[in-house]
């Protein structure tokens, strides 16, 4: 007995010490995400630096002008730092980023930071409204179709939904934007075709950006809702004859949001690219219009700055989605939640 008591006493501190050494799930989550964020930022910085190296043509010749002689081109090369070794150029680029200096536009001589600061609010407004429309339309639509077609009912509705969302989701943003302008601005004349002078000018660009993500996310929500509705706890809840609103919003919606947001985060981040394209179609004064001008003029600092800014925004958006998932389902903090 004494031997057993000694073993028990010796084992007790070790058992009691485990909770003290156990790391908080949020701390582990934060460390993992910070490591991932650091890796993404390093990749973004490297890629944006190499843009100038990979784009055909000589940046010094572009800066010096088409009529410049060899001496002027060499002066431009020295001014850009292109006469330095590649490692030194990269160190100078990173140093500028740490100081908040993204360079100067070749075309206008403006600081790239000032250009982005003046254009970013327009892009952010368009992207935010498009994301809001996607969430407000896709989630209820997908849930409604899944509920209406539960158990193999209403096959025509199910087929029509699948066909319609597949067809609409396959149309590129710029083609859809052109069609919207043709119908609502030219034929009907009810909405402006371009510009940002009135609030109604946002309607067509938002629709052009949002339609494809709505179709994709609605199909995801429908699939996840159908999976949730087949669970035993949902059968029990229906057996208690709970009101439909309570049944689906309180019991079904929270359980399908985890997987929906996991895939939805990728869709919403992808929408930034669609926003850039649509801005050019509607002459919206955001980053998209400016980066197209920069590409045509080979204005490399502006291209670098815009690509880096959009990459950081997409990364932060995915980080926000991960935090929301952690709040909604703490199992995702440790990676133990079932993910699609």
C-alpha positions as CSV (number, residue, x, y, z in Angstrom):
1,X,0.0,0.0,0.0
2,X,2.8,2.4,0.9
3,X,4.5,1.8,-2.5
4,X,1.2,2.5,-4.3
5,X,0.7,5.7,-2.3
6,X,4.1,6.9,-3.2
7,X,3.5,6.3,-6.9
8,X,0.2,8.1,-6.7
9,X,1.8,11.0,-4.9
10,X,4.6,11.2,-7.4
11,X,2.2,11.1,-10.3
12,X,-0.1,13.7,-8.9
13,X,2.1,16.7,-9.6
14,X,2.7,15.6,-13.2
15,X,-1.0,15.3,-13.8
16,X,-1.6,18.7,-12.1
17,X,1.1,20.3,-14.2
18,X,-0.5,19.5,-17.5
19,X,-3.1,22.2,-17.5
20,X,-0.4,24.8,-16.5
21,X,1.7,23.9,-19.5
22,X,-1.3,23.7,-21.9
23,X,-1.2,26.5,-24.4
24,X,-4.3,28.6,-25.0
25,X,-5.9,27.7,-28.4
26,X,-6.1,31.4,-29.3
27,X,-2.4,31.8,-28.6
28,X,-1.5,28.8,-30.8
29,X,-3.9,30.1,-33.5
30,X,-2.2,33.6,-33.3
31,X,1.3,32.2,-33.6
32,X,0.4,30.0,-36.6
33,X,-1.4,32.9,-38.3
34,X,1.4,35.3,-37.6
35,X,3.9,32.8,-39.1
36,X,1.7,32.4,-42.2
37,X,1.2,36.1,-42.5
38,X,4.9,36.7,-42.4
39,X,5.6,34.1,-45.1
40,X,2.9,35.6,-47.3
41,X,4.2,39.2,-46.9
42,X,7.8,38.0,-47.7
43,X,6.5,36.3,-50.9
44,X,4.5,39.4,-51.8
45,X,7.4,41.7,-51.4
46,X,9.7,39.4,-53.4
47,X,7.2,39.0,-56.2
48,X,6.5,42.8,-56.5
49,X,10.2,43.5,-56.6
50,X,10.8,41.0,-59.3
51,X,8.0,42.5,-61.4
52,X,10.3,45.1,-62.7
53,X,12.9,42.4,-63.5
54,X,10.5,40.1,-65.4
55,X,8.5,42.7,-67.4
56,X,9.9,42.9,-71.0
57,X,11.6,46.3,-71.7
58,X,14.0,48.6,-70.0
59,X,12.5,50.7,-67.2
60,X,15.3,53.2,-67.6
61,X,14.4,53.7,-71.3
62,X,10.8,54.2,-70.3
63,X,11.7,56.8,-67.7
64,X,14.1,58.6,-70.0
65,X,11.6,58.8,-72.8
66,X,11.5,57.5,-76.4
67,X,13.9,60.2,-77.7
68,X,16.5,59.8,-75.0
69,X,20.1,59.0,-76.0
70,X,22.5,56.5,-74.3
71,X,23.7,59.0,-71.8
72,X,20.2,60.0,-70.7
73,X,19.2,56.3,-70.4
74,X,22.3,55.6,-68.3
75,X,21.4,58.6,-66.0
76,X,17.9,57.2,-65.6
77,X,19.3,53.8,-64.8
78,X,21.5,55.3,-62.0
79,X,18.4,57.3,-60.7
80,X,16.4,54.1,-60.5
81,X,19.3,52.2,-58.9
82,X,19.3,49.6,-61.7
83,X,23.1,49.9,-62.0
84,X,23.4,48.3,-58.5
85,X,23.6,44.5,-57.9
86,X,20.2,42.8,-57.6
87,X,20.6,42.1,-53.9
88,X,21.3,45.7,-53.2
89,X,18.3,46.8,-55.2
90,X,16.1,44.4,-53.2
91,X,17.5,45.8,-49.9
92,X,16.8,49.3,-51.1
93,X,13.3,48.3,-52.1
94,X,12.6,46.7,-48.7
95,X,14.1,49.6,-46.9
96,X,11.7,51.9,-48.7
97,X,8.7,49.8,-47.8
98,X,9.7,49.8,-44.2
99,X,9.7,53.6,-44.4
100,X,6.3,53.7,-46.1
101,X,7.9,54.7,-49.4
102,X,6.6,52.9,-52.4
103,X,8.5,54.9,-54.9
104,X,7.5,57.6,-57.4
105,X,5.3,57.3,-60.5
106,X,7.3,57.4,-63.8
107,X,4.4,59.0,-65.6
108,X,3.3,61.8,-63.2
109,X,6.1,62.1,-60.7
110,X,3.6,61.6,-57.8
111,X,4.5,59.4,-54.8
112,X,2.9,56.0,-55.3
113,X,1.7,56.1,-51.7
114,X,-0.3,59.3,-52.5
115,X,-1.8,57.6,-55.6
116,X,-2.9,54.6,-53.7
117,X,-4.3,56.6,-50.8
118,X,-6.4,58.7,-53.2
119,X,-7.7,55.7,-55.2
120,X,-8.1,53.0,-52.5
121,X,-11.3,54.4,-50.9
122,X,-13.1,54.0,-54.3
123,X,-11.9,50.4,-54.7
124,X,-12.7,49.7,-51.0
125,X,-16.2,51.1,-51.4
126,X,-17.0,49.0,-54.5
127,X,-15.5,45.8,-53.0
128,X,-17.2,46.2,-49.6
129,X,-20.7,46.8,-51.2
130,X,-20.1,43.8,-53.5
131,X,-19.1,41.5,-50.6
132,X,-22.2,42.7,-48.6
133,X,-24.5,42.0,-51.6
134,X,-22.9,38.5,-52.0
135,X,-23.5,37.5,-48.4
136,X,-27.0,39.0,-48.2
137,X,-28.1,37.2,-51.4
138,X,-26.1,34.0,-51.6
139,X,-26.7,32.7,-48.0
140,X,-30.5,33.1,-48.0
141,X,-30.8,31.9,-51.6
142,X,-28.7,28.7,-51.0
143,X,-30.6,27.9,-47.8
144,X,-34.0,28.5,-49.4
145,X,-33.3,26.2,-52.3
146,X,-31.9,23.5,-50.0
147,X,-35.0,23.7,-47.8
148,X,-37.4,23.7,-50.7
149,X,-35.7,20.8,-52.4
150,X,-35.1,18.7,-49.2
151,X,-35.6,15.0,-49.7
152,X,-35.5,15.1,-53.5
153,X,-38.6,17.4,-53.8
154,X,-39.0,20.0,-56.5
155,X,-36.5,18.6,-58.9
156,X,-37.3,21.2,-61.5
157,X,-36.4,24.0,-59.1
158,X,-33.2,22.1,-58.2
159,X,-32.2,21.6,-61.8
160,X,-33.1,25.2,-62.7
161,X,-31.0,26.6,-59.8
162,X,-28.0,24.5,-60.7
163,X,-28.2,25.4,-64.4
164,X,-28.9,29.1,-63.7
165,X,-26.1,29.6,-61.2
166,X,-23.6,27.6,-63.4
167,X,-24.4,29.7,-66.4
168,X,-24.4,33.1,-64.7
169,X,-21.3,32.2,-62.7
170,X,-19.3,31.3,-65.8
171,X,-19.7,34.8,-67.4
172,X,-16.5,36.9,-66.9
173,X,-16.9,40.2,-65.0
174,X,-16.0,42.4,-67.9
175,X,-18.5,40.7,-70.2
176,X,-21.2,40.9,-67.7
177,X,-20.3,44.6,-67.0
178,X,-20.5,45.4,-70.7
179,X,-24.0,43.7,-71.0
180,X,-25.2,45.6,-67.9
181,X,-24.2,48.9,-69.5
182,X,-25.8,47.9,-72.8
183,X,-29.1,47.0,-71.2
184,X,-29.5,49.5,-68.2
185,X,-27.5,52.5,-69.4
186,X,-27.9,52.5,-73.2
187,X,-31.2,50.6,-74.0
188,X,-33.2,51.6,-70.9
189,X,-31.3,54.7,-69.8
190,X,-32.1,54.2,-66.1
191,X,-28.5,54.0,-64.7
192,X,-25.3,55.8,-65.5
193,X,-22.8,53.9,-67.7
194,X,-19.6,55.1,-66.0
195,X,-18.1,57.5,-63.5
196,X,-18.6,58.0,-59.8
197,X,-20.6,61.3,-59.7
198,X,-23.8,59.8,-58.2
199,X,-24.6,56.9,-55.8
200,X,-26.5,55.1,-58.5
201,X,-23.2,54.8,-60.4
202,X,-22.3,52.1,-58.0
203,X,-25.2,49.8,-58.9
204,X,-23.9,48.3,-62.2
205,X,-20.3,47.8,-61.0
206,X,-21.4,46.1,-57.8
207,X,-23.7,43.8,-59.8
208,X,-20.9,43.0,-62.3
209,X,-18.5,42.1,-59.4
210,X,-21.1,40.2,-57.3
211,X,-23.0,38.0,-59.7
212,X,-20.4,35.2,-60.1
213,X,-19.5,35.0,-56.4
214,X,-23.3,34.9,-55.5
215,X,-23.7,31.9,-57.8
216,X,-20.7,30.1,-56.4
217,X,-21.4,30.8,-52.8
218,X,-25.1,30.0,-53.1
219,X,-24.2,26.5,-54.4
220,X,-21.9,26.0,-51.5
221,X,-24.5,27.1,-49.0
222,X,-27.1,24.9,-50.6
223,X,-24.8,21.8,-50.3
224,X,-23.9,22.6,-46.7
225,X,-27.5,23.2,-45.8
226,X,-28.6,19.9,-47.3
227,X,-25.9,18.2,-45.2
228,X,-27.0,20.0,-42.0
229,X,-30.7,19.2,-42.6
230,X,-29.9,15.5,-42.8
231,X,-28.4,15.4,-39.3
232,X,-30.2,13.7,-36.4
233,X,-30.5,16.8,-34.3
234,X,-32.3,18.6,-37.1
235,X,-34.8,15.7,-37.3
236,X,-35.3,16.0,-33.6
237,X,-35.9,19.7,-33.9
238,X,-38.4,19.2,-36.6
239,X,-40.1,16.5,-34.5
240,X,-40.6,19.2,-31.8
241,X,-42.5,21.2,-34.4
242,X,-40.4,24.3,-33.9
243,X,-41.3,27.4,-36.0
244,X,-39.5,27.4,-39.3
245,X,-37.6,30.6,-38.6
246,X,-36.3,29.3,-35.3
247,X,-35.5,25.9,-36.8
248,X,-33.4,27.2,-39.7
249,X,-31.8,30.4,-38.2
250,X,-31.0,29.1,-34.7
251,X,-30.2,25.4,-35.5
252,X,-29.2,25.2,-39.2
253,X,-27.5,28.5,-39.9
254,X,-24.8,28.4,-37.2
255,X,-23.7,24.9,-38.2
256,X,-23.3,25.6,-41.9
257,X,-21.5,28.9,-41.5
258,X,-18.1,27.3,-40.6
259,X,-17.7,25.4,-43.8
260,X,-19.4,28.2,-45.8
261,X,-17.0,30.8,-44.5
262,X,-14.0,28.6,-45.1
263,X,-14.7,28.5,-48.8
264,X,-16.4,31.8,-48.9
265,X,-13.2,33.5,-47.7
266,X,-11.4,32.3,-50.8
267,X,-14.2,33.5,-53.0
268,X,-14.3,37.0,-51.4
269,X,-10.6,37.4,-51.7
270,X,-10.8,36.5,-55.4
271,X,-13.4,39.2,-55.8
272,X,-10.7,41.8,-55.4
273,X,-9.3,40.8,-58.8
274,X,-12.8,41.1,-60.3
275,X,-13.2,44.5,-58.8
276,X,-10.0,45.7,-60.5
277,X,-11.3,44.5,-63.9
278,X,-14.7,45.9,-63.5
279,X,-13.4,49.4,-62.5
280,X,-11.8,49.6,-66.0
281,X,-15.2,48.8,-67.7
282,X,-17.1,51.4,-65.7
283,X,-14.3,54.0,-65.6
284,X,-14.5,53.8,-61.8
285,X,-11.7,56.0,-60.3
286,X,-10.2,53.2,-58.2
287,X,-7.0,51.3,-58.2
288,X,-8.1,49.1,-61.1
289,X,-8.3,52.1,-63.5
290,X,-5.0,53.4,-62.3
291,X,-3.1,50.1,-62.6
292,X,-4.3,49.6,-66.2
293,X,-3.0,53.0,-67.0
294,X,0.3,52.1,-65.3
295,X,0.6,48.8,-67.3
296,X,0.0,50.7,-70.6
297,X,2.6,53.3,-69.6
298,X,5.0,50.8,-68.1
299,X,4.8,52.8,-64.8
300,X,6.5,50.1,-62.8
301,X,6.4,51.7,-59.3
302,X,2.7,52.1,-59.5
303,X,2.2,48.5,-60.7
304,X,4.4,47.3,-57.8
305,X,2.5,49.4,-55.2
306,X,-1.0,48.4,-56.3
307,X,-0.1,44.7,-56.5
308,X,1.5,44.8,-53.1
309,X,-1.5,46.7,-51.6
310,X,-4.1,44.3,-53.1
311,X,-2.1,41.3,-51.9
312,X,-1.9,42.7,-48.3
313,X,-5.7,43.4,-48.4
314,X,-6.5,39.9,-49.6
315,X,-4.2,38.4,-46.9
316,X,-5.9,40.4,-44.2
317,X,-9.3,39.5,-45.5
318,X,-8.5,35.8,-45.2
319,X,-7.1,36.4,-41.7
320,X,-10.4,38.1,-40.7
321,X,-12.3,35.1,-42.0
322,X,-10.1,32.8,-39.9
323,X,-10.8,34.9,-36.8
324,X,-14.5,34.7,-37.4
325,X,-14.3,31.0,-37.8
326,X,-12.5,30.8,-34.5
327,X,-15.2,32.7,-32.8
328,X,-18.0,30.7,-34.4
329,X,-16.4,27.3,-34.0
330,X,-13.5,27.1,-31.5
331,X,-12.5,23.7,-32.9
332,X,-11.0,25.5,-35.9
333,X,-8.4,27.1,-33.6
334,X,-6.8,23.7,-33.2
335,X,-7.6,22.4,-36.7
336,X,-9.9,19.7,-35.4
337,X,-13.1,21.0,-37.0
338,X,-14.4,19.1,-40.0
339,X,-13.6,21.3,-43.0
340,X,-14.6,20.7,-46.6
